[in-house]
């Protein structure tokens, strides 16, 4: 009855809601310990809708908004229609989601989100009950910041507080708090907790009725509670278009609270709760209950704890409680017509203690996980400021963003070998892990996909100290410089050859003309002088040609040899030479003597096209600078996806793929002829 007031309905509808849905859940539910019925958060969500669509001003009779009276019967009847239509629509959503096996949606509602949301909802519940404690009537506010506006308006109306209702509230509140603390302190000694709520209700009703306080002081009471059950009634389908958003929010929140509490008890008592079946069971409870003038239900934390602590092990305990409610509705409900609403409000306040204790999550989350703390704070702030529906949407959106940011900001590490084992651990975290000379083992802490593929490549270069872009650019510049120098040397050689040919041609013409003159002279001077001239001519001609040819050839060979030995790294097609000086420059560019890189992708659970392209680029670019790349730790599904994407080719053979990092390391070392490491590990493994 107290929670019915939160839904802006008459208390008797709280009794109906605690009867029919419980019987439906008894048949279809899978949790043995949760207690289905009214709940503060769901009630306040229903109340925000009923008051928004059925405000008092729409039912004013005999006057204006300021002077007329409100037709309470017509208002309450219309609000019941709204609540039942909302409940049926929320139940239909839950059934449909359960049929399509959408139960996994609860995984996106983390525990910090649910606890922050329920704490924020508790603030809404408290503010909504203040008007009963002080006996004031604040204005109705809707939309964002409505909680703040309502609280300000209540503070403005404090001078108009009804003292008798405030006294009743304080007395009931004090008694409830004291006895509940006694129950908590002596719960191990008491066979059953003291049912202080029912004691306070009976005592307050008797005092108000026999003291005539209602007529004397105008204390607001529950009023007439009709006896008997009402016939089922179809909901007003014309309201569905206005209730779709609210119904979906109620369906998700109700299911989230239900499944989280159900899984908590299942884990404690060692059984399993089917999330999809729970969704269907809760949807049927709401749908059937909506036809019997019930509003939306979920599991109640306080009642579930009481049911478990008193020995309830199955839903039979819920059936027994519903039978008690049935007896109350049929026979003794009318006896509580003089029950003060202030007493019901104090019961709501005291039962919210567990929700407000969740504020203690803040220091715990600060020590354990600051991201979860941020989710908790954003959830409670958005719920308080933006109301329950928008607050839930903002909370889920922010929680999803934290997941995205975590995958986009993984931890990258270089692995080292732990001596005497086949373990490879982060060298920054474990001092025993030492890098293997010449081998870089790189690992990401999360799956590589399109959101972090670029960061993966950047982190690989940063951790290994090998900047691919600079090395490839330097190599291209070096090749271009070599090409230009070779072309220059060829042009110079051609020019020198042409010059020598001209010199040889000029020398030959001069020699021939001198020989002709000497022959004529020899003919005139005689045979004796001819031998001497011929000998001299032969020496000059021979010496001159030999000197020219030898100098030209020597000079050309020397120039080309010097050029190749000084500047060429890979040489030309006609000059296949590799310089020792170029090897030293390449080694300095690598920053170390690294010759192999092993990518540990054991944390990757799937690959997309961006990942495949990134890995191909890594193999290609590192291969161009003479570094071997290997993959290790691939899951079977990842290997299948790589094969489907055409990752393995002639340039990237499947022989570059290894089951473990250790297998890849042994392959590299065996390839280099280093057997000392292999023998050391194999001996330690045998030991």
VEXDREN-424427 format. One line per 5 residues: number of its first residue (from 1); their letters; for each residue x, y, z of C-alpha. Coordinates in Angstrom, 3 decimals, padded with zeros to 6 digits. Example, Ala and Ser with C-alpha at 12.3 -4.5 7.8 and 13.67 -1.06 7.14 Angstrom:
1) AS) 012.300,-004.500,007.800 ~ 013.670,-001.060,007.140 $
***
This chain:
1) XXXXX) 000.000,000.000,000.000 ~ 002.880,002.355,000.730 ~ 004.431,001.821,-002.712 ~ 001.055,002.395,-004.374 ~ 001.258,005.965,-003.151 $
6) XXXXX) 004.543,006.303,-005.048 ~ 002.687,005.303,-008.202 ~ 000.068,008.001,-007.439 ~ -002.572,005.300,-007.057 ~ -004.844,004.316,-004.221 $
11) XXXXX) -003.298,001.882,-001.692 ~ -005.612,-000.987,-002.644 ~ -003.894,-001.259,-006.028 ~ -000.684,-002.045,-004.195 ~ -002.459,-005.049,-002.724 $
16) XXXXX) -003.661,-006.172,-006.155 ~ -000.121,-005.824,-007.484 ~ 001.198,-008.062,-004.705 ~ -001.292,-010.819,-005.596 ~ -001.670,-011.671,-009.289 $
21) XXXXX) 001.905,-011.231,-010.605 ~ 003.295,-013.386,-007.799 ~ 001.117,-016.325,-008.870 ~ 002.231,-015.976,-012.512 ~ 005.907,-015.828,-011.574 $
26) XXXXX) 005.458,-018.910,-009.379 ~ 004.702,-020.868,-012.586 ~ 007.196,-019.393,-015.059 ~ 010.071,-017.992,-012.960 ~ 013.434,-019.691,-012.457 $
31) XXXXX) 014.664,-017.946,-009.290 ~ 013.804,-019.640,-006.002 ~ 014.384,-016.778,-003.602 ~ 013.347,-013.420,-005.070 ~ 010.039,-011.906,-004.008 $
36) XXXXX) 008.030,-010.393,-006.867 ~ 005.824,-007.381,-006.210 ~ 005.878,-003.619,-005.819 ~ 009.240,-001.861,-005.768 ~ 010.129,001.732,-004.984 $
41) XXXXX) 012.033,002.502,-008.208 ~ 009.379,001.026,-010.513 ~ 006.604,002.649,-008.484 ~ 008.133,006.081,-008.805 ~ 008.603,005.557,-012.553 $
46) XXXXX) 004.914,004.620,-012.853 ~ 003.953,007.598,-010.703 ~ 005.858,010.052,-012.889 ~ 003.875,008.847,-015.910 ~ 000.455,008.800,-014.216 $
51) XXXXX) 000.891,012.310,-012.852 ~ 002.184,013.613,-016.171 ~ -000.710,012.234,-018.230 ~ -003.363,012.571,-015.502 ~ -002.664,015.837,-013.647 $
56) XXXXX) -005.091,017.291,-011.117 ~ -005.887,020.290,-013.295 ~ -007.615,018.068,-015.850 ~ -010.235,017.015,-013.292 ~ -011.201,020.314,-011.655 $
61) XXXXX) -014.940,020.834,-011.196 ~ -017.079,023.695,-009.940 ~ -014.565,026.485,-010.502 ~ -011.171,027.457,-011.873 ~ -007.746,025.983,-011.200 $
66) XXXXX) -007.423,028.129,-008.087 ~ -010.904,027.861,-006.583 ~ -012.376,024.609,-007.906 ~ -012.134,021.157,-006.376 ~ -010.614,018.075,-007.973 $
71) XXXXX) -012.768,015.111,-008.904 ~ -010.618,012.529,-007.139 ~ -012.628,009.511,-008.290 ~ -012.360,010.437,-011.974 ~ -008.668,011.311,-011.599 $
76) XXXXX) -007.791,008.084,-009.841 ~ -009.768,005.978,-012.329 ~ -007.915,007.569,-015.252 ~ -004.568,007.095,-013.547 ~ -005.374,003.418,-013.068 $
81) XXXXX) -006.006,003.136,-016.808 ~ -002.654,004.781,-017.515 ~ -000.791,002.523,-015.065 ~ -002.428,-000.661,-016.416 ~ -001.775,000.286,-020.059 $
86) XXXXX) 001.841,001.092,-019.226 ~ 002.231,-002.207,-017.371 ~ 000.773,-004.308,-020.208 ~ 002.938,-002.571,-022.815 ~ 006.070,-003.051,-020.675 $
91) XXXXX) 005.151,-006.726,-020.244 ~ 004.750,-007.144,-024.018 ~ 008.216,-005.628,-024.534 ~ 009.702,-008.042,-022.004 ~ 008.022,-011.076,-023.579 $
96) XXXXX) 009.190,-010.116,-027.082 ~ 012.737,-009.526,-025.886 ~ 012.710,-012.866,-024.097 ~ 011.409,-014.713,-027.176 ~ 014.199,-013.312,-029.365 $
101) XXXXX) 016.653,-014.232,-026.572 ~ 017.593,-010.665,-025.824 ~ 018.408,-011.457,-022.215 ~ 022.049,-010.611,-022.803 ~ 021.073,-006.917,-022.717 $
106) XXXXX) 021.484,-007.063,-018.944 ~ 025.217,-007.538,-019.444 ~ 025.402,-003.894,-020.476 ~ 023.866,-002.876,-017.165 ~ 026.865,-003.270,-014.905 $
111) XXXXX) 026.565,-003.530,-011.141 ~ 027.902,000.028,-010.543 ~ 025.304,001.309,-013.020 ~ 022.424,-000.522,-011.329 ~ 023.520,000.506,-007.843 $
116) XXXXX) 023.998,004.114,-008.870 ~ 020.622,004.105,-010.619 ~ 018.777,002.665,-007.621 ~ 020.464,005.184,-005.324 ~ 019.390,008.032,-007.584 $
121) XXXXX) 015.884,006.566,-007.717 ~ 015.832,006.478,-003.914 ~ 016.386,010.240,-003.945 ~ 013.313,010.630,-006.170 ~ 011.315,008.408,-003.827 $
126) XXXXX) 012.298,010.425,-000.754 ~ 011.427,013.765,-002.319 ~ 008.085,012.407,-003.515 ~ 007.207,011.328,000.053 ~ 008.140,014.567,001.772 $
131) XXXXX) 004.728,016.057,001.016 ~ 003.060,013.344,003.149 ~ 005.489,013.825,006.023 ~ 004.943,017.586,006.204 ~ 001.322,017.622,005.050 $
136) XXXXX) 001.950,020.090,002.200 ~ 000.891,020.051,-001.453 ~ 003.726,021.150,-003.767 ~ 003.275,021.839,-007.463 ~ 003.801,019.050,-009.990 $
141) XXXXX) 006.985,019.348,-012.092 ~ 008.041,017.197,-015.024 ~ 011.120,016.903,-017.206 ~ 014.785,017.497,-016.362 ~ 015.547,019.091,-012.974 $
146) XXXXX) 011.995,018.340,-011.775 ~ 013.436,016.834,-008.585 ~ 015.270,020.076,-007.816 ~ 012.178,022.175,-008.544 ~ 010.010,019.943,-006.330 $
151) XXXXX) 012.487,020.117,-003.461 ~ 012.665,023.899,-003.709 ~ 008.864,024.140,-003.722 ~ 008.583,021.907,-000.645 ~ 011.090,024.106,001.161 $
156) XXXXX) 008.990,027.130,000.199 ~ 005.889,025.477,001.686 ~ 007.521,024.466,004.995 ~ 005.855,027.334,006.905 ~ 002.505,025.720,005.995 $
161) XXXXX) 003.468,022.369,007.532 ~ 000.659,020.506,009.321 ~ 002.056,019.893,012.777 ~ -000.166,016.855,013.627 ~ 000.979,014.992,010.498 $
166) XXXXX) 004.601,015.923,011.199 ~ 004.263,014.546,014.758 ~ 002.756,011.300,013.476 ~ 005.574,011.011,010.935 ~ 008.332,011.613,013.485 $
171) XXXXX) 006.895,009.162,016.013 ~ 006.423,006.428,013.414 ~ 009.868,007.100,011.942 ~ 011.561,006.863,015.343 ~ 009.855,003.597,016.232 $
176) XXXXX) 010.658,002.031,012.871 ~ 014.332,003.007,012.985 ~ 014.875,001.816,016.570 ~ 013.184,-001.560,016.106 ~ 014.906,-002.208,012.772 $
181) XXXXX) 018.261,-001.538,014.395 ~ 017.333,-004.021,017.121 ~ 016.456,-006.570,014.446 ~ 019.828,-005.978,012.811 ~ 021.817,-006.253,016.024 $
186) XXXXX) 020.056,-009.377,017.316 ~ 019.237,-011.083,014.033 ~ 021.209,-014.167,015.053 ~ 019.340,-014.530,018.347 ~ 015.837,-013.671,017.169 $
191) XXXXX) 013.983,-016.569,015.499 ~ 012.104,-014.073,013.318 ~ 012.555,-010.338,012.768 ~ 010.056,-008.204,014.645 ~ 007.350,-007.255,012.074 $
196) XXXXX) 007.470,-003.635,013.108 ~ 005.804,-002.318,009.934 ~ 002.548,-004.153,010.544 ~ 002.701,-003.267,014.253 ~ 003.053,000.446,013.456 $
201) XXXXX) 000.255,000.276,010.867 ~ -002.167,-001.397,013.292 ~ -001.242,000.912,016.158 ~ -001.537,004.068,014.063 ~ -004.868,002.990,012.605 $
206) XXXXX) -006.327,002.252,016.062 ~ -005.084,005.547,017.550 ~ -006.345,007.648,014.655 ~ -009.716,005.862,014.513 ~ -010.597,005.859,018.210 $
211) XXXXX) -009.018,009.233,018.893 ~ -010.979,010.938,016.145 ~ -007.815,012.679,015.006 ~ -008.911,012.765,011.382 ~ -011.795,015.122,012.051 $
216) XXXXX) -009.975,017.112,014.744 ~ -006.667,017.783,013.015 ~ -007.372,016.934,009.392 ~ -004.795,014.147,009.156 ~ -004.684,012.699,005.649 $
221) XXXXX) -005.635,008.996,005.704 ~ -005.811,006.194,003.143 ~ -009.579,006.277,002.855 ~ -011.957,003.544,001.881 ~ -010.376,000.266,000.764 $
226) XXXXX) -012.949,-001.734,-001.200 ~ -013.292,-005.396,-000.345 ~ -013.207,-008.114,-002.968 ~ -011.484,-008.544,-006.306 ~ -012.298,-006.691,-009.496 $
231) XXXXX) -013.050,-008.314,-012.813 ~ -010.287,-008.270,-015.453 ~ -010.332,-005.286,-017.775 ~ -008.572,-004.689,-021.078 ~ -006.068,-001.797,-021.079 $
236) XXXXX) -006.695,001.345,-023.080 ~ -004.741,000.719,-026.292 ~ -005.144,004.359,-027.386 ~ -002.602,005.307,-024.736 ~ 000.116,003.024,-026.128 $
241) XXXXX) 001.495,005.645,-028.524 ~ 002.136,008.025,-025.611 ~ 003.614,005.324,-023.390 ~ 006.084,003.528,-025.688 ~ 009.217,005.246,-024.358 $
246) XXXXX) 008.184,004.990,-020.719 ~ 007.121,001.351,-021.128 ~ 010.459,000.365,-022.631 ~ 012.328,002.118,-019.801 ~ 010.168,000.365,-017.183 $
251) XXXXX) 010.694,-002.993,-018.933 ~ 014.488,-002.651,-019.011 ~ 014.860,-001.283,-015.480 ~ 012.492,-003.844,-013.994 ~ 014.279,-006.702,-015.729 $
256) XXXXX) 017.719,-005.389,-014.755 ~ 016.767,-005.235,-011.075 ~ 015.078,-008.637,-011.242 ~ 017.916,-010.523,-012.953 ~ 020.676,-008.901,-010.903 $
261) XXXXX) 018.996,-009.877,-007.646 ~ 018.101,-013.323,-008.984 ~ 021.678,-014.055,-010.040 ~ 022.947,-012.877,-006.666 ~ 020.812,-015.444,-004.826 $
266) XXXXX) 021.541,-018.139,-007.440 ~ 025.281,-017.693,-006.964 ~ 024.906,-017.793,-003.201 ~ 022.815,-020.995,-003.150 ~ 024.382,-022.804,-006.094 $
271) XXXXX) 021.782,-022.940,-008.842 ~ 021.329,-021.309,-012.256 ~ 018.940,-018.588,-013.375 ~ 017.943,-018.463,-017.054 ~ 018.099,-014.800,-018.096 $
276) XXXXX) 015.806,-015.220,-021.121 ~ 013.239,-017.265,-019.172 ~ 013.291,-014.629,-016.434 ~ 012.526,-011.994,-019.053 ~ 009.525,-013.986,-020.290 $
281) XXXXX) 008.315,-014.738,-016.756 ~ 008.499,-011.089,-015.713 ~ 006.760,-010.043,-018.937 ~ 003.908,-012.501,-018.349 ~ 003.578,-011.291,-014.749 $
286) XXXXX) 003.209,-007.701,-015.914 ~ 000.937,-008.504,-018.859 ~ -001.462,-010.652,-016.850 ~ -001.333,-008.272,-013.901 ~ -002.158,-005.309,-016.138 $
291) XXXXX) -005.503,-006.907,-017.001 ~ -006.304,-007.205,-013.268 ~ -005.535,-003.517,-012.511 ~ -001.987,-004.089,-011.285 ~ 000.966,-001.905,-012.115 $
296) XXXXX) 004.462,-003.028,-013.114 ~ 006.365,-005.316,-010.759 ~ 009.892,-006.548,-010.216 ~ 011.809,-008.194,-007.402 ~ 012.048,-006.297,-004.117 $
301) XXXXX) 015.390,-006.310,-002.345 ~ 014.007,-005.944,001.185 ~ 011.221,-008.533,000.813 ~ 013.568,-010.954,-000.950 ~ 016.079,-010.690,001.891 $
306) XXXXX) 013.338,-011.251,004.470 ~ 012.014,-014.240,002.520 ~ 015.482,-015.784,002.299 ~ 016.438,-015.062,005.914 ~ 013.236,-016.643,007.236 $
311) XXXXX) 013.971,-019.922,005.473 ~ 012.140,-019.572,002.172 ~ 013.780,-021.855,-000.405 ~ 011.249,-021.865,-003.262 ~ 008.532,-019.669,-004.725 $
316) XXXXX) 006.021,-021.453,-002.507 ~ 006.913,-018.776,000.054 ~ 005.709,-016.179,-002.435 ~ 002.461,-018.046,-002.915 ~ 001.876,-018.055,000.849 $
321) XXXXX) 002.467,-014.292,001.021 ~ 000.023,-013.753,-001.863 ~ -002.597,-015.779,-000.007 ~ -002.174,-013.489,003.002 ~ -002.634,-010.502,000.698 $
326) XXXXX) -005.757,-012.127,-000.752 ~ -007.246,-012.512,002.722 ~ -006.446,-008.867,003.429 ~ -008.171,-007.734,000.228 ~ -011.259,-009.868,000.792 $
331) XXXXX) -011.863,-009.459,004.525 ~ -009.726,-007.062,006.547 ~ -008.715,-004.379,004.038 ~ -011.580,-002.085,004.995 ~ -010.269,-001.935,008.576 $
336) XXXXX) -007.303,000.159,007.434 ~ -009.310,003.059,006.023 ~ -008.096,005.330,008.859 ~ -004.428,004.506,008.272 ~ -002.448,007.796,007.955 $
341) XXXXX) -000.568,008.233,004.688 ~ 002.287,009.718,006.714 ~ 002.854,006.307,008.331 ~ 003.058,004.640,004.925 ~ 005.576,007.297,003.857 $
346) XXXXX) 007.771,006.622,006.886 ~ 007.732,002.907,006.028 ~ 008.986,003.793,002.550 ~ 011.702,006.009,004.039 ~ 013.021,003.366,006.393 $
351) XXXXX) 013.041,000.653,003.729 ~ 015.194,002.871,001.509 ~ 018.025,002.630,004.002 ~ 019.691,-000.167,002.024 ~ 019.677,001.918,-001.132 $
356) XXXXX) 021.209,004.923,000.560 ~ 023.900,002.730,002.098 ~ 025.068,002.158,-001.466 ~ 026.719,005.579,-001.238 ~ 029.460,003.714,000.624 $
361) XXXXX) 030.362,002.254,-002.788 ~ 032.197,005.492,-003.557 ~ 035.285,004.964,-001.325 ~ 035.397,001.279,-002.237 ~ 035.287,002.010,-005.983 $
366) XXXXX) 037.863,004.766,-005.556 ~ 040.311,002.168,-004.241 ~ 039.451,-000.648,-006.635 ~ 038.312,000.749,-010.003 ~ 038.023,004.425,-010.852 $
371) XXXXX) 036.253,003.740,-014.153 ~ 033.425,001.978,-012.313 ~ 033.369,004.869,-009.864 ~ 032.922,007.267,-012.769 ~ 030.034,005.143,-014.099 $
376) XXXXX) 028.427,005.167,-010.636 ~ 028.733,008.953,-010.267 ~ 027.498,009.736,-013.792 ~ 024.544,007.396,-013.263 ~ 023.383,008.896,-009.973 $
381) XXXXX) 023.889,012.491,-011.133 ~ 022.070,011.961,-014.446 ~ 019.259,010.084,-012.678 ~ 018.756,012.873,-010.148 ~ 018.987,015.738,-012.628 $
386) XXXXX) 017.388,014.209,-015.746 ~ 014.721,011.975,-014.152 ~ 014.557,008.204,-014.288 ~ 014.026,007.618,-018.022 ~ 016.589,010.041,-019.438 $
391) XXXXX) 018.951,009.215,-016.596 ~ 018.880,005.541,-017.540 ~ 019.565,006.318,-021.217 ~ 022.503,008.585,-020.360 ~ 023.899,006.014,-017.925 $
396) XXXXX) 023.803,003.168,-020.441 ~ 025.364,005.391,-023.111 ~ 028.183,006.433,-020.812 ~ 028.778,002.849,-019.698 ~ 029.101,001.794,-023.339 $
401) XXXXX) 031.572,004.618,-023.963 ~ 033.783,003.356,-021.149 ~ 033.904,-000.056,-022.843 ~ 034.888,001.569,-026.147 ~ 037.556,003.695,-024.500 $
406) XXXXX) 038.997,000.664,-022.717 ~ 039.396,-001.196,-026.015 ~ 040.852,001.888,-027.667 ~ 043.385,002.413,-024.890 ~ 044.879,-001.045,-024.265 $
411) XXXXX) 048.201,-001.791,-022.637 ~ 051.043,-002.671,-024.988 ~ 054.103,-004.512,-023.756 ~ 057.358,-006.134,-024.794 ~ 057.663,-009.674,-023.453 $
416) XXXXX) 060.786,-011.228,-022.039 ~ 061.736,-014.808,-021.260 ~ 061.776,-016.108,-017.688 ~ 064.901,-018.197,-017.339 ~ 064.392,-021.935,-016.967 $
421) XXXXX) 060.739,-021.823,-018.150 ~ 058.757,-021.362,-021.326 ~ 057.005,-018.273,-019.909 ~ 057.149,-014.843,-021.559 ~ 056.069,-011.905,-019.403 $
426) XXXXX) 056.003,-008.130,-019.545 ~ 059.518,-006.819,-019.010 ~ 058.206,-003.615,-017.391 ~ 056.275,-005.557,-014.743 ~ 058.458,-008.595,-014.063 $
431) XXXXX) 062.151,-008.130,-013.364 ~ 062.864,-011.807,-014.027 ~ 061.686,-011.489,-017.626 ~ 064.636,-010.689,-019.902 ~ 064.512,-009.865,-023.592 $
436) XXXXX) 066.123,-012.325,-025.983 ~ 068.831,-010.489,-027.968 ~ 067.712,-009.764,-031.500 ~ 064.068,-010.782,-030.902 ~ 061.235,-008.397,-029.993 $
441) XXXXX) 058.038,-010.019,-028.665 ~ 055.106,-007.573,-028.777 ~ 051.648,-008.025,-027.228 ~ 048.429,-005.996,-026.881 ~ 046.124,-006.486,-023.892 $
446) XXXXX) 042.943,-006.475,-025.988 ~ 041.506,-007.480,-029.345 ~ 042.937,-005.720,-032.376 ~ 040.167,-004.252,-034.501 ~ 039.355,-001.123,-036.475 $
451) XXXXX) 039.193,001.256,-033.498 ~ 042.729,000.517,-032.257 ~ 044.521,-000.965,-035.293 ~ 046.362,002.278,-036.027 ~ 047.423,002.633,-032.387 $
456) XXXXX) 048.651,-000.958,-032.473 ~ 051.054,-000.132,-035.307 ~ 052.237,003.041,-033.560 ~ 052.794,001.198,-030.272 ~ 054.705,-001.549,-032.101 $
461) XXXXX) 057.146,000.987,-033.521 ~ 057.421,002.810,-030.202 ~ 058.038,-000.308,-028.085 ~ 060.507,-001.917,-030.487 ~ 062.312,001.348,-031.262 $
466) XXXXX) 061.987,000.718,-035.006 ~ 060.372,003.588,-036.889 ~ 059.265,002.067,-040.150 ~ 058.360,005.348,-041.827 ~ 061.755,006.935,-041.269 $
471) XXXXX) 063.619,003.801,-042.298 ~ 061.656,003.380,-045.501 ~ 062.084,007.077,-046.323 ~ 065.819,006.894,-045.641 ~ 066.095,003.808,-047.807 $
476) XXXXX) 064.274,005.482,-050.683 ~ 066.480,008.582,-050.405 ~ 069.609,006.424,-050.293 ~ 068.554,004.466,-053.358 ~ 067.726,007.663,-055.222 $
481) XXXXX) 071.087,009.178,-054.257 ~ 072.897,006.021,-055.360 ~ 071.063,006.039,-058.668 ~ 071.941,009.659,-059.306 ~ 075.598,009.051,-058.461 $
486) XXXXX) 075.797,006.001,-060.692 ~ 074.282,007.947,-063.563 ~ 076.756,010.745,-062.942 ~ 079.669,008.319,-062.905 ~ 078.459,006.705,-066.138 $
491) XXXXX) 078.208,010.083,-067.835 ~ 081.674,010.979,-066.596 ~ 083.059,007.669,-067.842 ~ 081.464,008.152,-071.252 ~ 082.895,011.652,-071.447 $
496) XXXXX) 086.379,010.435,-070.543 ~ 086.155,007.614,-073.074 ~ 085.104,010.010,-075.804 ~ 087.974,012.330,-074.934 ~ 090.468,009.470,-075.053 $
501) XXXXX) 089.133,008.290,-078.394 ~ 089.621,011.760,-079.827 ~ 093.176,011.867,-078.462 ~ 093.964,008.464,-079.916 ~ 092.494,009.425,-083.302 $
506) XXXXX) 094.537,012.670,-083.434 ~ 097.700,010.824,-082.403 ~ 097.212,008.197,-085.123 ~ 096.836,010.827,-087.882 ~ 100.000,012.636,-086.798 $
511) XXXXX) 101.909,009.370,-086.673 ~ 100.817,008.326,-090.161 ~ 101.804,011.653,-091.693 ~ 105.225,011.516,-090.000 ~ 105.701,007.958,-091.226 $
516) XXXXX) 105.002,009.062,-094.791 ~ 107.499,011.889,-094.521 ~ 110.126,009.617,-093.018 ~ 109.596,007.043,-095.737 ~ 110.210,009.677,-098.377 $
521) XXXXX) 113.215,010.916,-096.470 ~ 114.425,007.379,-096.023 ~ 114.197,006.834,-099.712 ~ 116.294,009.931,-100.313 ~ 118.869,009.389,-097.565 $
526) XXXXX) 119.425,005.700,-097.995 ~ 118.870,002.296,-096.591 ~ 121.181,002.602,-093.600 ~ 119.204,005.355,-091.947 ~ 115.830,003.618,-092.506 $
531) XXXXX) 116.372,001.055,-089.762 ~ 117.033,003.708,-087.152 ~ 113.964,005.766,-088.124 ~ 111.711,002.705,-088.128 ~ 112.928,001.712,-084.699 $
536) XXXXX) 112.298,005.191,-083.307 ~ 108.877,005.352,-084.889 ~ 107.887,002.007,-083.461 ~ 108.898,002.994,-079.935 ~ 106.986,006.277,-080.069 $
541) XXXXX) 103.855,004.831,-081.508 ~ 103.801,001.846,-079.239 ~ 104.615,003.789,-076.088 ~ 102.067,006.466,-076.870 ~ 099.161,004.048,-077.498 $
546) XXXXX) 099.996,001.842,-074.551 ~ 100.227,004.707,-072.174 ~ 096.921,006.155,-073.282 ~ 094.998,002.858,-073.160 ~ 096.426,001.755,-069.870 $
551) XXXXX) 095.746,005.083,-068.134 ~ 092.202,005.232,-069.413 ~ 091.321,001.714,-068.309 ~ 092.928,002.057,-064.891 ~ 091.343,005.396,-064.216 $
556) XXXXX) 087.847,004.129,-065.107 ~ 088.068,000.948,-063.034 ~ 089.443,002.819,-060.078 ~ 086.683,005.406,-060.130 ~ 083.887,002.869,-060.343 $
561) XXXXX) 085.359,000.675,-057.657 ~ 085.750,003.577,-055.275 ~ 082.235,004.739,-055.945 ~ 080.744,001.318,-055.332 ~ 082.664,000.660,-052.169 $
566) XXXXX) 081.763,004.027,-050.682 ~ 078.166,004.711,-051.672 ~ 076.345,001.615,-052.867 ~ 074.207,-000.396,-050.486 ~ 072.491,-002.790,-052.835 $
571) XXXXX) 074.265,-001.900,-056.081 ~ 072.963,-001.920,-059.626 ~ 072.072,-004.840,-061.837 ~ 075.530,-004.696,-063.402 ~ 077.327,-004.035,-060.069 $
576) XXXXX) 075.931,-006.415,-057.364 ~ 078.056,-005.281,-054.403 ~ 077.148,-004.741,-050.716 ~ 079.212,-002.333,-048.685 ~ 080.201,-002.901,-045.074 $
581) XXXXX) 079.659,000.787,-044.474 ~ 076.037,000.531,-045.627 ~ 075.434,-002.404,-043.244 ~ 076.585,-000.263,-040.343 ~ 074.208,002.546,-041.342 $
586) XXXXX) 071.262,000.143,-041.542 ~ 072.097,-001.303,-038.128 ~ 072.224,002.173,-036.627 ~ 068.866,002.975,-038.235 ~ 067.275,-000.077,-036.605 $
591) XXXXX) 068.476,001.188,-033.266 ~ 069.724,-002.288,-032.290 ~ 070.640,-005.666,-033.714 ~ 066.979,-006.735,-033.934 ~ 066.401,-009.286,-036.643 $
596) XXXXX) 063.011,-010.831,-035.724 ~ 059.678,-009.605,-034.361 ~ 057.063,-011.928,-032.831 ~ 053.493,-010.617,-032.535 ~ 051.644,-012.311,-029.672 $
601) XXXXX) 047.957,-011.984,-030.607 ~ 046.593,-014.506,-028.121 ~ 044.300,-011.797,-026.687 ~ 042.653,-011.200,-030.075 ~ 039.286,-012.969,-030.312 $
606) XXXXX) 038.359,-011.838,-033.831 ~ 039.823,-009.920,-036.762 ~ 038.174,-007.533,-039.198 ~ 039.334,-006.234,-042.574 ~ 041.232,-003.349,-040.971 $
611) XXXXX) 043.160,-005.773,-038.756 ~ 044.074,-007.981,-041.733 ~ 045.265,-004.965,-043.703 ~ 047.312,-003.697,-040.743 ~ 049.039,-007.072,-040.273 $
616) XXXXX) 049.796,-007.295,-044.000 ~ 051.378,-003.837,-043.893 ~ 053.491,-004.855,-040.900 ~ 054.825,-007.935,-042.700 ~ 055.517,-005.934,-045.873 $
621) XXXXX) 057.156,-002.876,-044.285 ~ 059.311,-004.769,-041.808 ~ 060.298,-007.179,-044.551 ~ 061.597,-004.312,-046.676 ~ 064.057,-003.416,-043.922 $
626) XXXXX) 065.149,-007.057,-043.587 ~ 063.245,-007.928,-040.395 ~ 061.353,-011.223,-040.067 ~ 057.834,-011.063,-038.549 ~ 056.014,-014.023,-036.947 $
631) XXXXX) 052.536,-014.527,-035.445 ~ 052.010,-016.490,-032.236 ~ 049.106,-017.536,-030.057 ~ 046.350,-017.279,-032.699 ~ 043.048,-018.819,-031.674 $
636) XXXXX) 041.480,-021.281,-034.100 ~ 038.669,-018.892,-035.010 ~ 041.197,-016.137,-035.735 ~ 043.201,-018.438,-038.027 ~ 040.022,-019.304,-039.938 $
641) XXXXX) 039.167,-015.624,-040.321 ~ 042.690,-014.853,-041.569 ~ 042.437,-017.654,-044.130 ~ 039.043,-016.432,-045.302 ~ 040.392,-012.903,-045.694 $
646) XXXXX) 043.281,-014.157,-047.857 ~ 045.972,-013.145,-045.385 ~ 048.341,-016.039,-046.065 ~ 050.162,-015.686,-049.400 ~ 053.576,-016.504,-050.869 $
651) XXXXX) 055.048,-013.430,-049.183 ~ 053.309,-014.323,-045.865 ~ 053.428,-018.138,-045.679 ~ 051.638,-020.082,-043.008 ~ 055.035,-021.166,-041.713 $
656) XXXXX) 055.183,-017.734,-040.016 ~ 052.331,-018.835,-037.721 ~ 053.056,-020.576,-034.391 ~ 050.884,-021.967,-031.628 ~ 052.842,-020.332,-028.810 $
661) XXXXX) 055.424,-017.593,-028.411 ~ 057.922,-020.179,-027.202 ~ 057.600,-022.177,-030.429 ~ 058.262,-019.041,-032.461 ~ 061.333,-018.169,-030.383 $
666) XXXXX) 062.786,-021.692,-030.760 ~ 062.245,-021.523,-034.523 ~ 064.071,-018.192,-034.817 ~ 066.990,-019.322,-032.663 ~ 067.334,-022.630,-034.482 $
671) XXXXX) 067.322,-020.715,-037.765 ~ 070.244,-018.640,-036.459 ~ 072.068,-021.728,-035.207 ~ 071.771,-020.819,-031.538 ~ 071.262,-024.105,-029.724 $
676) XXXXX) 072.348,-022.964,-026.261 ~ 068.983,-021.394,-025.496 ~ 067.097,-024.360,-026.914 ~ 069.072,-026.837,-024.834 ~ 068.687,-024.742,-021.692 $
681) XXXXX) 064.906,-024.604,-021.978 ~ 064.505,-028.262,-022.935 ~ 066.617,-029.395,-019.979 ~ 064.636,-027.249,-017.545 ~ 061.371,-028.567,-018.982 $
686) XX) 062.489,-032.168,-018.485 ~ 063.501,-031.403,-014.922 $
***
